[in-house]
């Protein structure tokens, strides 16, 4: 599974492929903004970094 996330409005979606996750997120955002104004653009880009975590055996 893949997760696509919009940090400006804290919305996420999942899909079996990257394209499916992005398409689902796009549709969810379009539905969300049908009756709401879009947010102001961020003043700085979000910081996105990968992290590694240790899982118990």
C-alpha distance matrix in Angstrom:
0.0 3.8 6.8 10.1 13.3 16.9 19.1 22.3 21.7 19.0 16.5 12.7 10.2 6.5 5.6 4.6 6.7 8.3 11.1 9.7 8.4 11.9 13.7 12.7 13.8 16.8 17.8 17.5 19.7 22.1 22.6 23.0 25.6 27.6 29.9 29.4 30.5 28.1 28.1 30.4 29.0 28.3 31.3 29.2 25.8 23.1 22.8 19.3 19.1 16.8 17.8 17.7 18.2 19.8 18.6 21.2 21.9
3.8 0.0 3.8 6.7 10.0 13.6 15.9 19.1 18.8 16.4 14.1 10.4 8.3 5.4 5.3 6.1 6.0 5.8 9.0 8.4 6.1 9.0 11.6 11.0 11.3 14.2 15.9 15.6 17.2 19.8 20.8 21.0 23.2 25.5 27.8 26.9 27.8 25.1 25.0 27.1 25.4 24.8 27.7 25.6 22.1 19.6 19.4 16.0 16.3 14.4 16.0 16.7 17.8 20.0 19.4 22.5 23.6
6.8 3.8 0.0 3.8 6.5 10.2 12.3 15.5 15.1 12.6 10.4 6.8 5.7 4.4 6.7 9.0 9.0 7.6 10.2 9.4 6.0 8.1 11.0 9.9 9.0 12.4 14.2 13.3 14.4 17.5 18.4 18.0 20.3 22.9 24.9 23.8 24.6 21.9 21.6 23.7 22.3 21.6 24.6 22.7 19.5 16.8 17.0 14.0 14.8 13.6 15.3 16.6 17.6 20.2 19.8 23.0 24.7
10.1 6.7 3.8 0.0 3.8 7.0 9.8 12.6 12.5 10.7 8.5 5.5 5.4 6.2 8.3 11.1 10.2 7.7 9.3 9.2 5.5 5.7 9.0 8.5 6.5 9.4 11.9 11.1 11.5 14.6 16.0 15.6 17.4 20.1 22.2 20.9 21.4 18.5 18.3 20.4 18.9 18.4 21.6 20.0 16.7 14.5 15.4 12.8 14.5 14.2 16.5 18.6 19.9 22.9 22.9 26.3 28.1
13.3 10.0 6.5 3.8 0.0 3.8 6.1 9.1 9.0 7.1 5.8 4.1 6.5 8.8 11.6 14.7 14.0 11.4 12.7 12.6 8.9 8.4 11.4 10.4 7.3 9.9 12.5 10.9 10.4 13.9 15.3 13.9 15.6 18.7 20.4 18.6 18.9 16.0 15.2 17.3 16.0 15.3 18.6 17.2 14.2 11.8 13.2 11.3 13.7 14.2 16.3 18.8 20.0 23.3 23.5 26.9 29.1
16.9 13.6 10.2 7.0 3.8 0.0 3.8 5.6 6.0 5.6 5.3 6.2 9.0 12.0 14.7 17.9 16.9 14.1 14.7 14.8 11.5 9.9 12.3 11.6 7.9 9.4 12.1 10.4 8.6 12.1 13.8 12.0 12.9 16.4 17.8 15.6 15.4 12.4 11.5 13.5 12.4 12.1 15.6 14.7 12.2 10.4 12.8 11.9 15.0 16.3 18.7 21.5 22.9 26.3 26.8 30.1 32.5
19.1 15.9 12.3 9.8 6.1 3.8 0.0 3.8 5.5 4.8 6.8 8.4 11.9 14.7 17.7 20.8 19.9 17.0 18.1 18.3 14.8 13.4 16.1 15.3 11.6 13.1 15.7 13.6 11.6 15.1 16.6 14.1 14.8 18.5 19.3 16.5 16.0 12.9 10.9 12.4 11.2 9.9 13.1 12.1 10.1 7.7 10.3 10.2 13.5 15.4 17.4 20.6 21.8 25.4 26.2 29.5 32.2
22.3 19.1 15.5 12.6 9.1 5.6 3.8 0.0 3.8 5.9 8.1 10.7 14.1 17.3 20.2 23.5 22.5 19.5 20.0 20.2 17.0 15.1 17.2 16.5 12.7 13.3 15.7 13.6 10.8 13.8 15.4 12.6 12.5 16.3 16.7 13.6 12.6 9.5 7.2 8.7 8.1 7.5 11.1 11.3 10.1 9.0 12.3 13.1 16.6 18.9 21.0 24.2 25.5 29.0 29.9 33.2 36.0
21.7 18.8 15.1 12.5 9.0 6.0 5.5 3.8 0.0 3.8 5.7 9.2 12.5 16.1 19.2 22.7 22.3 19.8 20.1 19.6 16.4 15.0 16.5 15.0 11.4 12.4 13.9 11.2 8.8 12.1 12.8 9.6 10.3 14.0 14.2 11.3 11.3 9.1 7.5 10.3 10.9 10.9 14.5 14.9 13.8 12.4 15.4 15.7 19.0 20.7 22.5 25.5 26.3 29.6 30.0 33.1 35.8
19.0 16.4 12.6 10.7 7.1 5.6 4.8 5.9 3.8 0.0 3.8 6.7 10.5 13.8 17.2 20.6 20.6 18.3 19.2 18.5 15.0 14.3 16.3 14.4 11.0 13.1 14.6 11.6 10.3 14.0 14.3 11.5 13.1 16.6 16.9 14.4 15.0 12.8 11.3 13.7 13.9 13.1 16.4 16.1 14.6 12.2 14.4 14.2 17.0 18.3 19.7 22.4 22.9 26.1 26.3 29.3 32.1
16.5 14.1 10.4 8.5 5.8 5.3 6.8 8.1 5.7 3.8 0.0 3.8 7.1 10.7 14.0 17.6 17.7 15.8 16.4 15.2 11.8 11.5 13.0 10.8 7.6 10.1 11.3 8.2 7.8 11.6 11.7 9.6 11.9 15.0 15.9 14.2 15.3 13.2 12.7 15.7 15.7 15.6 19.2 18.8 16.7 14.5 16.6 15.7 18.3 19.0 20.6 23.0 23.5 26.6 26.4 29.4 31.9
12.7 10.4 6.8 5.5 4.1 6.2 8.4 10.7 9.2 6.7 3.8 0.0 3.8 7.0 10.5 14.0 14.3 12.6 13.6 12.3 8.7 9.2 11.2 8.8 6.3 9.7 11.0 8.6 9.3 12.9 13.2 12.0 14.5 17.3 18.8 17.4 18.6 16.3 16.0 18.8 18.2 17.9 21.4 20.4 17.8 15.3 16.8 15.0 17.1 17.2 18.7 20.8 21.3 24.2 23.9 26.9 29.1
10.2 8.3 5.7 5.4 6.5 9.0 11.9 14.1 12.5 10.5 7.1 3.8 0.0 3.8 7.0 10.7 11.3 10.4 11.2 9.1 5.8 7.5 8.8 6.1 5.2 9.0 9.7 8.0 10.0 12.9 13.1 13.0 15.7 17.9 19.9 19.2 20.6 18.6 18.8 21.7 21.1 21.1 24.6 23.5 20.7 18.3 19.6 17.3 19.0 18.5 20.1 21.7 22.2 24.9 24.1 27.0 28.8
6.5 5.4 4.4 6.2 8.8 12.0 14.7 17.3 16.1 13.8 10.7 7.0 3.8 0.0 3.8 7.1 8.5 8.5 9.9 7.5 4.6 7.9 9.4 7.2 7.8 11.3 12.0 11.1 13.4 16.0 16.2 16.5 19.2 21.2 23.4 22.9 24.3 22.2 22.4 25.1 24.2 24.0 27.3 25.9 22.8 20.3 21.0 18.2 19.2 18.0 19.5 20.5 21.0 23.3 22.3 25.1 26.5
5.6 5.3 6.7 8.3 11.6 14.7 17.7 20.2 19.2 17.2 14.0 10.5 7.0 3.8 0.0 3.8 5.3 6.7 7.7 4.9 4.1 7.8 8.6 7.4 9.3 12.1 12.6 12.8 15.3 17.2 17.7 18.7 21.2 22.8 25.4 25.3 26.6 24.4 25.0 27.6 26.5 26.5 29.8 28.2 24.9 22.7 23.3 20.2 21.0 19.5 21.2 21.9 22.7 24.7 23.6 26.3 27.3
4.6 6.1 9.0 11.1 14.7 17.9 20.8 23.5 22.7 20.6 17.6 14.0 10.7 7.1 3.8 0.0 3.8 7.0 8.4 6.4 7.1 10.5 11.2 10.8 12.9 15.3 15.9 16.5 18.9 20.7 21.3 22.4 24.9 26.4 29.1 29.0 30.2 27.9 28.5 31.0 29.6 29.5 32.6 30.8 27.3 25.1 25.3 21.9 22.2 20.1 21.7 21.9 22.7 24.3 23.1 25.7 26.1
6.7 6.0 9.0 10.2 14.0 16.9 19.9 22.5 22.3 20.6 17.7 14.3 11.3 8.5 5.3 3.8 0.0 3.8 5.4 5.1 6.3 8.6 9.8 10.7 12.4 14.2 15.5 16.6 18.4 20.0 21.3 22.5 24.4 26.1 29.0 28.7 29.5 26.9 27.5 29.6 27.9 27.8 30.8 28.9 25.3 23.5 23.6 20.3 20.6 18.9 21.0 21.6 23.0 25.0 24.3 27.2 27.6
8.3 5.8 7.6 7.7 11.4 14.1 17.0 19.5 19.8 18.3 15.8 12.6 10.4 8.5 6.7 7.0 3.8 0.0 3.8 5.5 5.2 6.2 8.5 10.0 10.6 12.2 14.3 15.4 16.4 18.3 20.1 20.9 22.4 24.5 27.3 26.7 27.1 24.2 24.6 26.4 24.5 24.4 27.3 25.3 21.7 20.0 20.3 17.1 17.9 16.6 19.2 20.4 22.2 24.6 24.5 27.7 28.5
11.1 9.0 10.2 9.3 12.7 14.7 18.1 20.0 20.1 19.2 16.4 13.6 11.2 9.9 7.7 8.4 5.4 3.8 0.0 3.8 5.5 5.1 6.0 8.5 9.8 10.3 12.2 14.1 15.2 16.3 18.3 19.7 21.0 22.6 25.7 25.4 25.9 23.2 24.1 26.1 24.3 24.8 27.8 26.3 22.7 21.6 22.4 19.5 20.8 19.9 22.7 24.1 25.9 28.4 28.1 31.3 32.1
9.7 8.4 9.4 9.2 12.6 14.8 18.3 20.2 19.6 18.5 15.2 12.3 9.1 7.5 4.9 6.4 5.1 5.5 3.8 0.0 3.8 5.5 5.1 6.1 8.5 9.8 10.6 12.2 14.2 15.3 16.6 18.2 20.0 21.3 24.4 24.5 25.4 23.1 24.2 26.7 25.3 25.9 29.2 27.8 24.5 23.0 23.9 21.0 22.3 21.3 23.6 24.8 26.1 28.4 27.7 30.6 31.5
8.4 6.1 6.0 5.5 8.9 11.5 14.8 17.0 16.4 15.0 11.8 8.7 5.8 4.6 4.1 7.1 6.3 5.2 5.5 3.8 0.0 3.8 5.5 5.2 6.2 8.6 10.1 10.6 12.3 14.3 15.5 16.3 18.3 20.2 22.9 22.5 23.4 21.0 21.7 24.1 22.8 23.0 26.3 24.9 21.6 19.7 20.7 17.9 19.3 18.4 20.7 22.0 23.3 25.8 25.2 28.3 29.5
11.9 9.0 8.1 5.7 8.4 9.9 13.4 15.1 15.0 14.3 11.5 9.2 7.5 7.9 7.8 10.5 8.6 6.2 5.1 5.5 3.8 0.0 3.8 5.5 5.0 6.0 8.6 9.8 10.4 12.2 14.2 15.0 16.3 18.3 21.3 20.6 21.1 18.4 19.2 21.4 19.9 20.5 23.8 22.6 19.3 18.0 19.4 17.0 18.9 18.8 21.5 23.4 25.0 27.9 27.7 31.0 32.4
13.7 11.6 11.0 9.0 11.4 12.3 16.1 17.2 16.5 16.3 13.0 11.2 8.8 9.4 8.6 11.2 9.8 8.5 6.0 5.1 5.5 3.8 0.0 3.8 5.4 5.0 6.2 8.6 9.9 10.6 12.4 14.1 15.4 16.7 20.0 20.0 20.8 18.6 20.1 22.6 21.5 22.7 26.1 25.3 22.2 21.2 22.9 20.7 22.7 22.5 25.2 26.9 28.4 31.1 30.7 33.8 35.0
12.7 11.0 9.9 8.5 10.4 11.6 15.3 16.5 15.0 14.4 10.8 8.8 6.1 7.2 7.4 10.8 10.7 10.0 8.5 6.1 5.2 5.5 3.8 0.0 3.8 5.4 5.2 6.1 8.6 9.9 10.7 12.2 14.3 15.6 18.5 18.7 20.1 18.2 19.6 22.5 21.9 22.9 26.5 25.8 22.9 21.4 23.1 20.9 23.0 22.6 24.8 26.5 27.4 30.0 29.3 32.2 33.6
13.8 11.3 9.0 6.5 7.3 7.9 11.6 12.7 11.4 11.0 7.6 6.3 5.2 7.8 9.3 12.9 12.4 10.6 9.8 8.5 6.2 5.0 5.4 3.8 0.0 3.8 5.5 5.0 6.1 8.6 9.9 10.3 12.2 14.3 16.9 16.3 17.3 15.1 16.1 19.0 18.3 19.1 22.7 22.1 19.4 17.9 19.9 18.0 20.4 20.6 22.9 25.0 26.1 28.9 28.6 31.7 33.5
16.8 14.2 12.4 9.4 9.9 9.4 13.1 13.3 12.4 13.1 10.1 9.7 9.0 11.3 12.1 15.3 14.2 12.2 10.3 9.8 8.6 6.0 5.0 5.4 3.8 0.0 3.8 5.5 5.2 6.2 8.7 9.8 10.6 12.4 15.5 15.2 15.8 13.6 15.3 18.0 17.3 18.8 22.4 22.1 19.5 18.8 21.2 19.7 22.4 22.9 25.6 27.9 29.3 32.3 32.1 35.3 37.0
17.8 15.9 14.2 11.9 12.5 12.1 15.7 15.7 13.9 14.6 11.3 11.0 9.7 12.0 12.6 15.9 15.5 14.3 12.2 10.6 10.1 8.6 6.2 5.2 5.5 3.8 0.0 3.8 5.5 5.1 6.2 8.6 10.0 10.8 14.0 14.6 16.0 14.6 16.8 19.9 19.9 21.6 25.3 25.3 22.9 22.1 24.5 23.0 25.6 25.9 28.3 30.4 31.4 34.3 33.7 36.7 38.3
17.5 15.6 13.3 11.1 10.9 10.4 13.6 13.6 11.2 11.6 8.2 8.6 8.0 11.1 12.8 16.5 16.6 15.4 14.1 12.2 10.6 9.8 8.6 6.1 5.0 5.5 3.8 0.0 3.8 5.5 5.2 6.1 8.7 10.1 12.6 12.8 14.6 13.4 15.2 18.5 18.9 20.2 24.0 24.1 22.0 20.7 23.1 21.8 24.5 24.9 26.9 29.0 29.7 32.6 32.0 34.8 36.7
19.7 17.2 14.4 11.5 10.4 8.6 11.6 10.8 8.8 10.3 7.8 9.3 10.0 13.4 15.3 18.9 18.4 16.4 15.2 14.2 12.3 10.4 9.9 8.6 6.1 5.2 5.5 3.8 0.0 3.8 5.4 4.9 6.1 8.6 11.0 10.3 11.5 9.8 11.6 14.9 15.2 16.9 20.6 21.1 19.2 18.3 21.2 20.4 23.4 24.4 26.7 29.2 30.2 33.3 33.1 36.1 38.3
22.1 19.8 17.5 14.6 13.9 12.1 15.1 13.8 12.1 14.0 11.6 12.9 12.9 16.0 17.2 20.7 20.0 18.3 16.3 15.3 14.3 12.2 10.6 9.9 8.6 6.2 5.1 5.5 3.8 0.0 3.8 5.5 5.3 6.3 9.6 10.0 11.2 10.2 13.0 16.2 16.8 19.0 22.7 23.5 21.7 21.4 24.4 23.6 26.7 27.7 30.2 32.7 33.8 36.9 36.6 39.6 41.6
22.6 20.8 18.4 16.0 15.3 13.8 16.6 15.4 12.8 14.3 11.7 13.2 13.1 16.2 17.7 21.3 21.3 20.1 18.3 16.6 15.5 14.2 12.4 10.7 9.9 8.7 6.2 5.2 5.4 3.8 0.0 3.8 5.5 5.3 8.1 9.4 11.8 11.8 14.5 18.0 19.2 21.3 25.0 25.8 24.2 23.5 26.4 25.7 28.6 29.4 31.5 33.8 34.5 37.4 36.8 39.6 41.7
23.0 21.0 18.0 15.6 13.9 12.0 14.1 12.6 9.6 11.5 9.6 12.0 13.0 16.5 18.7 22.4 22.5 20.9 19.7 18.2 16.3 15.0 14.1 12.2 10.3 9.8 8.6 6.1 4.9 5.5 3.8 0.0 3.8 5.7 6.9 6.9 9.4 9.4 11.5 15.2 16.7 18.6 22.3 23.3 22.0 21.2 24.2 23.8 26.9 28.0 29.9 32.4 33.0 36.0 35.6 38.4 40.7
25.6 23.2 20.3 17.4 15.6 12.9 14.8 12.5 10.3 13.1 11.9 14.5 15.7 19.2 21.2 24.9 24.4 22.4 21.0 20.0 18.3 16.3 15.4 14.3 12.2 10.6 10.0 8.7 6.1 5.3 5.5 3.8 0.0 3.8 5.3 4.7 6.3 6.5 9.6 13.0 14.7 17.2 20.7 22.2 21.2 21.0 24.4 24.4 27.8 29.2 31.5 34.2 35.1 38.3 38.2 41.2 43.5
27.6 25.5 22.9 20.1 18.7 16.4 18.5 16.3 14.0 16.6 15.0 17.3 17.9 21.2 22.8 26.4 26.1 24.5 22.6 21.3 20.2 18.3 16.7 15.6 14.3 12.4 10.8 10.1 8.6 6.3 5.3 5.7 3.8 0.0 3.8 6.0 8.2 9.5 12.9 16.2 18.0 20.7 24.2 25.8 24.9 24.8 28.1 28.0 31.3 32.6 34.9 37.5 38.3 41.4 41.1 43.9 46.2
29.9 27.8 24.9 22.2 20.4 17.8 19.3 16.7 14.2 16.9 15.9 18.8 19.9 23.4 25.4 29.1 29.0 27.3 25.7 24.4 22.9 21.3 20.0 18.5 16.9 15.5 14.0 12.6 11.0 9.6 8.1 6.9 5.3 3.8 0.0 3.8 6.9 9.6 12.5 15.7 18.3 20.9 24.1 26.1 25.7 25.5 28.9 29.2 32.6 34.1 36.1 38.7 39.4 42.4 42.1 44.9 47.4
29.4 26.9 23.8 20.9 18.6 15.6 16.5 13.6 11.3 14.4 14.2 17.4 19.2 22.9 25.3 29.0 28.7 26.7 25.4 24.5 22.5 20.6 20.0 18.7 16.3 15.2 14.6 12.8 10.3 10.0 9.4 6.9 4.7 6.0 3.8 0.0 3.8 6.5 8.9 12.2 14.9 17.3 20.5 22.6 22.4 22.4 25.9 26.4 29.9 31.7 33.7 36.5 37.2 40.4 40.4 43.3 45.9
30.5 27.8 24.6 21.4 18.9 15.4 16.0 12.6 11.3 15.0 15.3 18.6 20.6 24.3 26.6 30.2 29.5 27.1 25.9 25.4 23.4 21.1 20.8 20.1 17.3 15.8 16.0 14.6 11.5 11.2 11.8 9.4 6.3 8.2 6.9 3.8 0.0 3.8 6.5 9.1 12.0 14.8 17.7 20.2 20.3 20.8 24.5 25.4 29.1 31.2 33.4 36.5 37.5 40.9 41.2 44.2 46.9
28.1 25.1 21.9 18.5 16.0 12.4 12.9 9.5 9.1 12.8 13.2 16.3 18.6 22.2 24.4 27.9 26.9 24.2 23.2 23.1 21.0 18.4 18.6 18.2 15.1 13.6 14.6 13.4 9.8 10.2 11.8 9.4 6.5 9.5 9.6 6.5 3.8 0.0 3.8 6.7 8.8 11.7 14.9 16.9 16.7 17.4 21.0 21.9 25.6 27.9 30.2 33.4 34.7 38.2 38.7 41.9 44.5
28.1 25.0 21.6 18.3 15.2 11.5 10.9 7.2 7.5 11.3 12.7 16.0 18.8 22.4 25.0 28.5 27.5 24.6 24.1 24.2 21.7 19.2 20.1 19.6 16.1 15.3 16.8 15.2 11.6 13.0 14.5 11.5 9.6 12.9 12.5 8.9 6.5 3.8 0.0 3.8 6.3 8.5 11.7 13.8 14.1 14.6 18.3 19.7 23.4 25.9 28.1 31.4 32.6 36.2 36.9 40.1 42.9
30.4 27.1 23.7 20.4 17.3 13.5 12.4 8.7 10.3 13.7 15.7 18.8 21.7 25.1 27.6 31.0 29.6 26.4 26.1 26.7 24.1 21.4 22.6 22.5 19.0 18.0 19.9 18.5 14.9 16.2 18.0 15.2 13.0 16.2 15.7 12.2 9.1 6.7 3.8 0.0 3.8 6.3 8.7 11.5 12.6 13.9 17.6 19.6 23.3 26.2 28.5 32.0 33.5 37.2 38.3 41.6 44.4
29.0 25.4 22.3 18.9 16.0 12.4 11.2 8.1 10.9 13.9 15.7 18.2 21.1 24.2 26.5 29.6 27.9 24.5 24.3 25.3 22.8 19.9 21.5 21.9 18.3 17.3 19.9 18.9 15.2 16.8 19.2 16.7 14.7 18.0 18.3 14.9 12.0 8.8 6.3 3.8 0.0 3.8 6.4 8.7 9.3 11.2 14.9 16.9 20.6 23.7 26.2 29.8 31.7 35.4 36.7 40.2 42.9
28.3 24.8 21.6 18.4 15.3 12.1 9.9 7.5 10.9 13.1 15.6 17.9 21.1 24.0 26.5 29.5 27.8 24.4 24.8 25.9 23.0 20.5 22.7 22.9 19.1 18.8 21.6 20.2 16.9 19.0 21.3 18.6 17.2 20.7 20.9 17.3 14.8 11.7 8.5 6.3 3.8 0.0 3.8 5.4 6.5 8.2 11.8 14.2 17.9 21.1 23.4 27.1 28.9 32.6 34.2 37.6 40.5
31.3 27.7 24.6 21.6 18.6 15.6 13.1 11.1 14.5 16.4 19.2 21.4 24.6 27.3 29.8 32.6 30.8 27.3 27.8 29.2 26.3 23.8 26.1 26.5 22.7 22.4 25.3 24.0 20.6 22.7 25.0 22.3 20.7 24.2 24.1 20.5 17.7 14.9 11.7 8.7 6.4 3.8 0.0 3.8 6.9 9.4 12.3 15.4 18.8 22.3 24.5 28.3 30.2 33.9 35.8 39.3 42.2
29.2 25.6 22.7 20.0 17.2 14.7 12.1 11.3 14.9 16.1 18.8 20.4 23.5 25.9 28.2 30.8 28.9 25.3 26.3 27.8 24.9 22.6 25.3 25.8 22.1 22.1 25.3 24.1 21.1 23.5 25.8 23.3 22.2 25.8 26.1 22.6 20.2 16.9 13.8 11.5 8.7 5.4 3.8 0.0 3.8 6.5 8.9 12.1 15.3 18.9 21.2 25.0 27.1 30.9 32.9 36.4 39.3
25.8 22.1 19.5 16.7 14.2 12.2 10.1 10.1 13.8 14.6 16.7 17.8 20.7 22.8 24.9 27.3 25.3 21.7 22.7 24.5 21.6 19.3 22.2 22.9 19.4 19.5 22.9 22.0 19.2 21.7 24.2 22.0 21.2 24.9 25.7 22.4 20.3 16.7 14.1 12.6 9.3 6.5 6.9 3.8 0.0 3.8 6.5 9.0 12.4 15.9 18.6 22.3 24.7 28.4 30.4 34.0 36.6
23.1 19.6 16.8 14.5 11.8 10.4 7.7 9.0 12.4 12.2 14.5 15.3 18.3 20.3 22.7 25.1 23.5 20.0 21.6 23.0 19.7 18.0 21.2 21.4 17.9 18.8 22.1 20.7 18.3 21.4 23.5 21.2 21.0 24.8 25.5 22.4 20.8 17.4 14.6 13.9 11.2 8.2 9.4 6.5 3.8 0.0 3.8 6.1 9.7 13.0 15.4 19.1 21.2 25.0 26.8 30.4 33.1
22.8 19.4 17.0 15.4 13.2 12.8 10.3 12.3 15.4 14.4 16.6 16.8 19.6 21.0 23.3 25.3 23.6 20.3 22.4 23.9 20.7 19.4 22.9 23.1 19.9 21.2 24.5 23.1 21.2 24.4 26.4 24.2 24.4 28.1 28.9 25.9 24.5 21.0 18.3 17.6 14.9 11.8 12.3 8.9 6.5 3.8 0.0 3.8 6.5 10.2 12.3 16.1 18.4 22.1 24.3 27.9 30.6
19.3 16.0 14.0 12.8 11.3 11.9 10.2 13.1 15.7 14.2 15.7 15.0 17.3 18.2 20.2 21.9 20.3 17.1 19.5 21.0 17.9 17.0 20.7 20.9 18.0 19.7 23.0 21.8 20.4 23.6 25.7 23.8 24.4 28.0 29.2 26.4 25.4 21.9 19.7 19.6 16.9 14.2 15.4 12.1 9.0 6.1 3.8 0.0 3.8 7.0 9.8 13.4 16.0 19.7 21.7 25.4 27.9
19.1 16.3 14.8 14.5 13.7 15.0 13.5 16.6 19.0 17.0 18.3 17.1 19.0 19.2 21.0 22.2 20.6 17.9 20.8 22.3 19.3 18.9 22.7 23.0 20.4 22.4 25.6 24.5 23.4 26.7 28.6 26.9 27.8 31.3 32.6 29.9 29.1 25.6 23.4 23.3 20.6 17.9 18.8 15.3 12.4 9.7 6.5 3.8 0.0 3.8 6.5 10.1 13.0 16.7 19.0 22.7 25.0
16.8 14.4 13.6 14.2 14.2 16.3 15.4 18.9 20.7 18.3 19.0 17.2 18.5 18.0 19.5 20.1 18.9 16.6 19.9 21.3 18.4 18.8 22.5 22.6 20.6 22.9 25.9 24.9 24.4 27.7 29.4 28.0 29.2 32.6 34.1 31.7 31.2 27.9 25.9 26.2 23.7 21.1 22.3 18.9 15.9 13.0 10.2 7.0 3.8 0.0 3.8 6.9 10.1 13.6 15.8 19.6 21.6
17.8 16.0 15.3 16.5 16.3 18.7 17.4 21.0 22.5 19.7 20.6 18.7 20.1 19.5 21.2 21.7 21.0 19.2 22.7 23.6 20.7 21.5 25.2 24.8 22.9 25.6 28.3 26.9 26.7 30.2 31.5 29.9 31.5 34.9 36.1 33.7 33.4 30.2 28.1 28.5 26.2 23.4 24.5 21.2 18.6 15.4 12.3 9.8 6.5 3.8 0.0 3.8 6.6 10.2 12.8 16.4 18.7
17.7 16.7 16.6 18.6 18.8 21.5 20.6 24.2 25.5 22.4 23.0 20.8 21.7 20.5 21.9 21.9 21.6 20.4 24.1 24.8 22.0 23.4 26.9 26.5 25.0 27.9 30.4 29.0 29.2 32.7 33.8 32.4 34.2 37.5 38.7 36.5 36.5 33.4 31.4 32.0 29.8 27.1 28.3 25.0 22.3 19.1 16.1 13.4 10.1 6.9 3.8 0.0 3.8 6.8 9.6 13.2 15.2
18.2 17.8 17.6 19.9 20.0 22.9 21.8 25.5 26.3 22.9 23.5 21.3 22.2 21.0 22.7 22.7 23.0 22.2 25.9 26.1 23.3 25.0 28.4 27.4 26.1 29.3 31.4 29.7 30.2 33.8 34.5 33.0 35.1 38.3 39.4 37.2 37.5 34.7 32.6 33.5 31.7 28.9 30.2 27.1 24.7 21.2 18.4 16.0 13.0 10.1 6.6 3.8 0.0 3.8 6.4 9.9 12.4
19.8 20.0 20.2 22.9 23.3 26.3 25.4 29.0 29.6 26.1 26.6 24.2 24.9 23.3 24.7 24.3 25.0 24.6 28.4 28.4 25.8 27.9 31.1 30.0 28.9 32.3 34.3 32.6 33.3 36.9 37.4 36.0 38.3 41.4 42.4 40.4 40.9 38.2 36.2 37.2 35.4 32.6 33.9 30.9 28.4 25.0 22.1 19.7 16.7 13.6 10.2 6.8 3.8 0.0 3.8 6.7 9.0
18.6 19.4 19.8 22.9 23.5 26.8 26.2 29.9 30.0 26.3 26.4 23.9 24.1 22.3 23.6 23.1 24.3 24.5 28.1 27.7 25.2 27.7 30.7 29.3 28.6 32.1 33.7 32.0 33.1 36.6 36.8 35.6 38.2 41.1 42.1 40.4 41.2 38.7 36.9 38.3 36.7 34.2 35.8 32.9 30.4 26.8 24.3 21.7 19.0 15.8 12.8 9.6 6.4 3.8 0.0 3.8 6.4
21.2 22.5 23.0 26.3 26.9 30.1 29.5 33.2 33.1 29.3 29.4 26.9 27.0 25.1 26.3 25.7 27.2 27.7 31.3 30.6 28.3 31.0 33.8 32.2 31.7 35.3 36.7 34.8 36.1 39.6 39.6 38.4 41.2 43.9 44.9 43.3 44.2 41.9 40.1 41.6 40.2 37.6 39.3 36.4 34.0 30.4 27.9 25.4 22.7 19.6 16.4 13.2 9.9 6.7 3.8 0.0 3.8
21.9 23.6 24.7 28.1 29.1 32.5 32.2 36.0 35.8 32.1 31.9 29.1 28.8 26.5 27.3 26.1 27.6 28.5 32.1 31.5 29.5 32.4 35.0 33.6 33.5 37.0 38.3 36.7 38.3 41.6 41.7 40.7 43.5 46.2 47.4 45.9 46.9 44.5 42.9 44.4 42.9 40.5 42.2 39.3 36.6 33.1 30.6 27.9 25.0 21.6 18.7 15.2 12.4 9.0 6.4 3.8 0.0
